[in-house]
């Protein structure tokens, strides 16, 4: 076992996932059932399952007892206990406290560990690709401008976005319904400026970031493979970990790694890519849509536009 590999993760979530995977491998190699492993630490088989999936924090005594049951040598036990300690450290998102929903903080840990993120969005620009002012309009919708919780949520979203700009190894494939890029967010309060700058941002990402692919599904396509709603697929190519699909509702979110579910959404993503305009065609669509949101700095008519034309 490569302990350095267990420590390679960018945060505690991936370390828990990898440590859980290692625990499962050792248990299965010894032919021990989850029920028997659970009995060793006075826990249920379902808790062993959650530990092996990296869904819960680790008690060091439990890890030590399980590794002894699995016949692990003392040196390896000591090294893995160090990894377990590191995996129990809070991620950066903990600094936002109760401002973020528990299900969102759970997702963020898995998102930051993924090296491939595939997104289909039907209504809005995905959070990772939003400008600050677009994100503010979404998060503060119906909320007092001085709301501290909303400010914290905005700050957390902007922190998540930093990876898009700095991590060239992380690949993103985003498919947007045309409605998502045409819906006029912020127009009633700030004119067309918010949308114009948001579309300009997507154009910049499409032209400057080789690791980001953006496709748009035109209205003309009609019904398509994801009429049921938006979703995100996460992949961990550097680790022996299963792909995950993330589904977000109004008041909660769900991460699912069941093979049948992930396969269904993966196939839907492939079908959507076929229905969508190509990346080059989508870039031209964005530039065309940009004209519909043209105007001055705050979305007012640009008096110089006629002279430029």
FENUR-V958189 format. One record per residue. OMEGA is omega in degrees with one decimal (NA if undefined). NEAR is the number of other ideal C-beta (glycine too) atoms within 12 Angstrom. Layout:
omega	near
OMEGA	NEAR
OMEGA	NEAR
This chain:
omega	near
-179.3	25
-179.6	16
179.6	22
179.3	13
177.3	22
-179.0	33
-174.2	23
-173.5	21
-177.7	33
-178.7	29
-175.7	30
-177.2	35
-178.2	41
176.7	36
176.0	37
179.6	38
-178.0	43
178.4	39
177.0	46
177.9	40
179.5	30
177.7	38
179.9	45
-179.3	29
-178.5	20
178.3	28
-178.0	31
178.4	17
179.5	15
178.2	20
-178.8	13
-179.7	26
176.2	17
179.5	26
-179.6	17
177.2	19
178.7	34
179.7	25
-178.9	18
-178.4	28
178.1	28
-179.1	14
-179.6	24
176.0	17
179.8	20
176.4	16
176.1	27
178.6	35
179.7	23
177.4	23
-177.4	35
176.2	34
-179.9	29
-175.5	40
-178.6	25
174.8	27
-175.7	27
167.9	39
-174.6	20
-179.7	23
178.9	17
-179.5	30
-179.5	39
-179.3	26
179.9	25
-178.9	40
175.8	36
177.4	23
-177.6	26
175.9	29
-178.3	16
-179.0	26
-173.5	14
-177.8	13
-179.2	13
177.2	23
-179.5	28
-178.7	18
-178.8	26
175.2	38
176.0	29
177.1	24
179.1	38
177.3	36
180.0	23
-178.4	29
179.8	37
178.1	25
-178.8	20
175.0	18
-176.9	33
-177.1	22
179.7	31
-179.1	22
-179.5	16
172.8	28
-175.5	17
-178.9	15
-179.4	23
176.5	30
-178.8	23
-179.3	18
178.2	20
178.6	30
176.5	31
-179.7	30
-176.3	33
179.3	40
178.7	37
179.5	43
-176.1	44
178.8	34
-176.5	36
176.1	42
172.7	28
179.3	30
179.0	41
-172.5	39
164.9	41
-179.2	42
-175.2	39
-171.3	30
-174.2	20
170.0	32
-179.9	41
-176.4	40
-178.2	35
-176.5	38
-177.6	39
168.7	35
-178.8	33
-177.1	24
175.2	29
178.8	40
179.7	34
179.6	28
-179.6	31
-174.2	28
-176.1	30
179.3	27
-179.9	20
-177.7	10
177.1	18
-176.4	11
-179.2	15
-176.7	9
-176.8	17
-179.8	17
179.2	20
177.6	25
179.1	22
179.7	26
176.5	31
179.9	32
179.1	25
179.1	32
179.3	35
178.3	25
176.1	27
-175.2	35
-175.5	30
-178.9	16
179.6	31
-177.1	34
-170.0	21
-174.3	14
-178.0	24
-179.7	15
178.7	16
-177.8	32
178.2	24
175.6	37
-173.4	34
175.5	44
-176.5	42
168.2	41
-178.5	38
178.7	29
-177.0	22
-179.1	40
178.7	46
-178.5	28
-171.9	26
179.0	27
175.4	36
-175.4	32
-176.8	23
-178.0	13
-173.6	19
179.7	27
-175.1	24
-173.7	30
-178.7	29
-178.4	33
179.9	39
-178.8	37
176.8	32
179.2	41
176.4	40
178.7	27
178.0	33
177.3	42
179.6	31
179.0	22
-178.7	32
-175.0	34
-174.0	20
-175.7	17
-179.4	27
-177.6	14
-179.9	23
177.8	34
179.5	31
174.9	44
179.7	40
175.7	43
-177.9	37
175.6	27
-175.4	20
-180.0	14
-178.1	23
179.1	12
-178.0	15
-168.3	27
-176.5	27
177.8	36
-177.5	18
177.8	16
-175.4	21
177.2	33
177.9	38
175.8	39
180.0	40
179.3	40
-177.9	30
-172.8	30
-176.6	17
-175.4	20
176.5	31
-176.8	19
-177.6	33
171.6	30
178.1	32
172.4	39
-179.9	38
179.1	38
-177.3	28
175.7	29
-175.6	15
-174.0	9
175.7	10
178.2	15
-176.5	27
171.3	23
-175.9	35
177.8	27
177.2	29
-174.0	16
-178.0	14
-180.0	13
-179.7	22
179.5	27
-179.9	18
-179.7	22
176.4	35
177.4	29
177.9	19
179.0	28
179.1	36
179.2	21
178.2	21
-179.3	35
178.2	30
179.5	17
-174.8	28
171.9	35
177.5	31
178.0	20
179.1	27
177.6	17
179.4	18
177.0	36
177.2	27
176.0	21
179.2	33
179.5	39
177.5	24
178.5	21
179.7	33
179.6	26
-179.7	20
178.8	21
-178.0	35
-179.6	28
-179.9	25
-176.6	17
-179.0	18
177.2	19
177.3	26
179.6	18
-179.0	16
-175.6	21
-179.1	13
-175.6	13
-178.5	14
179.5	9
-179.8	7
179.6	8
NA	9
